[in-house]
Amino acid sequence: MSTSKLVEVSQSVHSMYEDLYERGWTDGLPIIPPTKELVQACVDYVGRDGGEIVAEIPPAFGVATLEKVASNAVMAGCRPEYMPVLLAAIEALLDPVFDLRAVQVTTNPATPFLIVNGPIRQQIGLNCGASALGPGWRANATVGRAIRLLLLNVGGATPGTVDKATLGWSGKFTMCLGENEEVSPWEPLHVERGFSREASTVTVVHASGSFNLYAGTRGEFDGADSALTIIAHSMTAMGTNEVITSWYNHPVLILNQIHAGIFAKVGLSKQQVKHILWERARLPMGLLPAWLAQEKRDCNLVVDGMMLLTDNPERLTIVVAGGPSGLHSTYVPCMGGGRSSVTKLIKVPGR
């Protein structure tokens, strides 16, 4: 049963965009008009009723029916086969441990970051390799954008009013990649979290910006130990939520395949890399302002006069992605406050 409202707009592409922009239905970029036929194609792909309630999205707690999810997917430029990823991502976002409401209203530039694993990456053409967080790939760009449009149009997180982000950042338009499982020397994220390798999953993370890590010297890598030291000290940049918030955080490290390969070549497992980074990603308490030092002590995040990044090395999420050249990895600090990333199974129709 349809529950969405039909509106008539101009047939002119430019006028149509202006109309939908004035209605507040866009993220500022042009959209694909969500015609009845295009929306129904997305609904039909998952074989469910368009009036089915998928979620109530905070902070407005607007009701996201399957049809409304499909409408925002069309506007973002998604193909129907992207729908299972979107539905699993919505399920993950609404998990209480993710705390979507806080992400929606904070002054922090936080945004959902989607990490996709399993066979569905190839099935929908999701980029896992070179420029996986950059432009040029429809699935990456539009899946993340569809989530943003849902957070705006159904969740009510209008920038400047409900969404209080001081500056925001470009990741709030879209942030989605696939793990490059085929080149990783370790088990992929979804296997690490208890799913079979043949399963497809999406993990959502409350990302609070990202920054490049160039762990090399004049273009030549000088060993695994050096790279681990550079990465660890970069993770303790003063001002990131992992340093300033005094709760247990869940940051993400996206390793390129060269770094991951070098670590594996010297016999390091993913868990050992996490532990080494956790041991080295510490700050002398003397560098911290007095109030922050006291908060770290109150939270038992101080050992031998050094501030811990988090209480447990397993809170660090490591995925392998990116192309075959360059010594660049990416660190994604998170919103903090103890909020966790969440992984959900993607249910593909007919499989």
C-alpha positions in Angstrom: 0.0 0.0 0.0 1.4 3.4 -1.0 1.8 6.0 1.7 3.9 8.6 -0.1 2.5 11.9 -1.5 2.6 12.5 -5.2 3.5 16.0 -6.3 3.5 17.5 -9.8 6.7 19.4 -10.8 7.9 21.1 -14.0 9.0 18.9 -16.9 12.1 21.1 -17.3 15.1 19.5 -15.7 16.4 22.8 -14.3 12.9 23.9 -13.0 12.4 20.4 -11.5 15.6 20.7 -9.5 14.8 24.2 -8.4 11.3 23.0 -7.2 12.6 20.0 -5.2 15.4 22.2 -3.8 12.9 24.7 -2.6 10.9 21.9 -1.0 14.0 21.0 1.0 14.2 17.5 -0.4 17.8 17.6 -1.6 21.3 17.8 -0.1 22.0 20.8 -2.3 23.1 18.7 -5.3 20.9 17.8 -8.3 18.8 14.7 -7.9 17.0 12.2 -10.0 13.2 12.8 -9.9 11.6 10.0 -7.9 8.9 9.1 -10.4 6.4 6.5 -9.5 7.9 4.0 -12.0 11.5 4.4 -10.8 10.4 4.1 -7.1 8.3 1.1 -7.8 11.2 -0.6 -9.6 13.3 -0.3 -6.3 10.4 -1.6 -4.2 9.8 -4.5 -6.6 13.5 -5.5 -6.5 13.3 -6.5 -2.8 9.9 -8.1 -3.3 8.1 -6.4 -0.3 5.2 -4.1 0.1 6.0 -0.4 -0.4 3.9 0.6 2.7 6.0 -1.6 5.0 7.5 0.4 7.8 11.3 0.0 7.7 12.2 2.4 10.5 11.4 5.6 12.4 14.4 7.8 12.0 15.5 10.3 14.7 15.5 13.0 15.7 12.1 13.7 14.1 11.2 10.0 14.1 9.8 10.3 10.7 8.3 7.0 9.4 10.5 5.5 6.7 8.3 3.1 4.7 10.0 0.9 2.1 8.5 3.3 -0.6 10.2 6.3 1.1 13.5 4.5 1.3 13.1 3.8 -2.4 12.2 7.4 -3.2 15.4 8.7 -1.5 17.4 6.0 -3.2 16.2 7.1 -6.6 16.9 10.8 -5.8 20.4 9.8 -4.8 20.9 8.0 -8.1 20.8 4.4 -6.9 20.0 1.4 -9.0 17.3 -1.0 -7.6 20.0 -3.6 -6.8 21.5 -1.3 -4.2 18.3 -1.5 -2.1 19.4 -4.5 0.1 22.5 -2.6 1.1 20.5 0.5 2.1 18.0 -1.6 4.1 20.8 -3.3 6.0 22.5 0.0 6.7 19.2 1.5 8.0 18.9 -1.5 10.3 22.4 -0.9 11.6 21.9 2.8 12.1 18.8 2.2 14.2 20.6 -0.2 16.5 20.6 1.5 19.9 24.4 1.1 20.4 25.0 3.3 17.3 23.0 6.2 18.8 21.9 7.8 15.5 20.1 10.7 17.3 23.4 11.9 18.7 25.0 11.8 15.3 22.1 13.7 13.8 22.1 16.7 16.2 25.7 17.1 17.3 28.0 20.1 16.7 30.6 17.4 15.7 30.9 16.9 11.9 29.9 13.2 12.4 28.3 11.1 9.7 27.5 7.5 9.1 30.4 5.7 7.3 29.4 2.5 5.5 31.8 -0.4 5.0 30.5 -3.2 2.8 31.8 -6.7 2.8 31.1 -9.9 0.9 30.0 -10.9 -2.6 27.5 -8.0 -3.0 30.5 -5.7 -3.6 31.1 -7.2 -7.0 27.4 -7.6 -7.7 26.7 -3.9 -7.4 30.1 -2.6 -8.6 31.1 -1.1 -5.3 34.7 0.3 -5.4 37.1 -1.3 -3.0 40.3 -0.3 -4.7 41.9 2.9 -6.0 40.0 6.0 -4.9 37.5 3.9 -3.0 36.6 7.0 -0.9 36.8 9.3 -3.9 34.6 10.2 -6.9 33.9 8.2 -9.9 31.9 5.2 -8.6 28.2 5.2 -8.8 27.5 2.6 -6.0 29.8 4.2 -3.5 28.5 7.7 -4.2 24.8 7.0 -4.3 24.4 4.4 -1.5 26.0 6.8 1.0 24.1 9.7 -0.5 20.8 7.9 -0.2 21.4 7.4 3.5 22.1 11.2 3.9 18.9 12.0 2.1 16.9 9.7 4.4 18.5 11.4 7.4 17.5 14.7 6.0 14.1 14.0 4.5 12.7 11.5 7.0 15.0 12.0 10.0 14.5 15.8 9.9 18.2 16.6 10.4 18.2 19.9 8.5 21.6 21.6 8.6 21.8 24.7 10.6 18.7 24.0 12.6 18.4 20.4 13.8 21.9 19.3 12.5 24.1 21.6 14.7 27.4 20.7 13.0 29.7 23.7 13.4 31.4 23.3 10.0 30.4 19.8 8.8 32.5 18.2 6.1 32.3 16.6 2.7 31.8 13.1 4.1 28.3 14.2 5.1 27.3 14.0 1.5 28.3 10.4 1.1 30.9 8.0 2.7 30.8 4.4 1.6 33.4 1.9 0.5 33.9 -1.8 0.1 36.7 -3.7 1.9 39.3 -5.0 -0.7 39.1 -8.5 0.6 40.8 -10.1 -2.4 44.1 -8.3 -1.6 43.9 -8.3 2.2 46.3 -10.7 3.9 43.9 -11.1 6.8 40.3 -12.1 7.4 37.8 -9.4 6.3 35.8 -7.3 8.8 32.6 -9.3 8.5 34.4 -12.6 9.1 36.2 -11.1 12.1 32.8 -10.2 13.5 31.3 -13.7 13.1 29.8 -13.8 9.7 30.7 -16.4 7.0 33.0 -15.2 4.2 30.1 -15.9 1.7 27.8 -13.6 3.6 27.4 -9.9 2.6 27.3 -7.3 5.3 27.4 -3.5 5.9 29.1 -1.9 8.9 28.1 1.6 10.0 30.6 3.8 11.8 30.0 7.3 13.2 32.9 8.9 11.4 34.1 12.3 12.6 36.3 13.4 9.7 39.3 11.5 8.2 42.9 12.2 7.4 45.6 10.8 5.3 48.5 8.8 6.8 51.7 8.8 4.7 53.8 6.2 6.4 56.9 6.3 4.3 60.2 8.2 3.9 61.0 10.0 0.6 58.8 7.5 -1.3 60.7 4.4 0.1 59.2 2.4 2.9 61.7 1.8 5.7 60.0 -1.1 7.5 56.9 -2.3 9.3 58.1 -0.9 12.6 58.5 2.6 11.2 55.1 2.6 9.6 53.4 1.4 12.8 55.1 4.2 14.7 54.0 6.9 12.2 50.4 5.6 12.1 50.1 5.3 15.9 51.4 8.8 16.6 49.1 10.2 13.9 46.2 8.6 15.8 46.9 10.7 18.9 46.5 14.1 17.1 45.3 16.5 19.8 41.8 17.6 19.0 40.4 14.4 17.6 37.5 13.0 19.5 39.6 9.9 20.4 41.9 12.2 22.4 39.4 14.8 23.7 36.5 12.6 24.7 37.2 10.6 27.8 35.0 7.6 26.9 35.8 4.4 25.2 36.1 5.1 21.4 36.0 3.0 18.3 38.2 4.5 15.6 38.8 3.1 12.1 42.0 2.5 10.3 41.8 1.9 6.5 45.1 0.3 5.5 46.2 0.3 1.9 47.2 -3.1 0.6 50.9 -2.2 0.6 50.9 -1.4 4.3 48.8 -4.4 5.2 51.1 -6.6 3.1 54.3 -5.3 4.8 52.8 -6.0 8.2 51.7 -9.5 7.2 55.1 -10.2 5.6 56.8 -9.8 9.0 54.3 -12.2 10.5 51.8 -9.8 12.1 48.1 -10.7 12.3 45.4 -8.0 12.2 45.0 -8.4 16.0 48.7 -8.0 16.6 48.7 -4.8 14.5 45.8 -3.5 16.6 47.7 -4.3 19.8 50.9 -2.6 18.6 49.1 0.5 17.6 47.2 0.5 20.9 50.5 0.3 22.8 52.1 3.1 20.8 49.1 5.5 20.3 49.6 7.1 23.7 50.3 10.7 24.8 52.4 11.8 27.8 50.0 13.1 30.5 52.1 16.2 30.8 51.0 17.3 27.3 47.3 17.3 28.3 45.4 20.3 29.8 44.8 19.7 33.5 41.0 19.2 33.0 41.5 16.6 30.3 44.2 14.7 32.2 41.8 14.4 35.2 39.1 13.1 32.9 41.4 10.4 31.6 42.3 9.4 35.1 38.6 9.2 36.1 38.0 6.9 33.1 41.0 4.7 33.9 42.7 5.6 30.6 46.1 6.3 32.1 49.0 3.8 32.4 52.5 4.7 33.6 51.9 8.4 33.0 50.6 7.9 29.5 47.1 8.5 28.1 45.5 5.5 26.3 43.6 6.1 23.1 41.0 3.6 24.3 40.7 1.0 26.9 40.9 -2.1 24.6 42.9 -2.7 21.4 39.9 -4.6 19.9 38.0 -1.4 19.8 40.1 -0.3 16.8 38.5 -1.4 13.5 41.0 -2.2 10.7 39.9 -2.7 7.1 42.0 -3.0 3.9 41.0 -0.9 0.9 42.6 1.2 -1.8 44.7 0.7 -4.9 48.1 -1.1 -5.4 50.3 2.0 -5.4 51.3 4.6 -2.8 52.0 4.5 0.9 48.8 6.3 1.9 46.4 4.9 4.5 43.5 6.7 6.1 42.5 7.2 9.8 38.9 7.8 10.6 38.4 9.2 14.1 34.9 8.7 15.5 32.4 10.7 17.4 33.3 9.0 20.7 31.2 8.7 23.8 31.5 4.9 23.8 29.2 4.6 20.7 30.1 1.5 18.7 30.1 0.5 15.1 27.4 -2.0 14.1 27.5 -4.7 11.4 24.3 -6.2 9.9 23.7 -8.9 7.3 22.6 -7.8 3.8 19.6 -9.9 2.7 19.7 -10.3 -1.0 16.4 -11.4 -2.6 16.5 -14.9 -4.1 19.8 -15.8 -2.3 
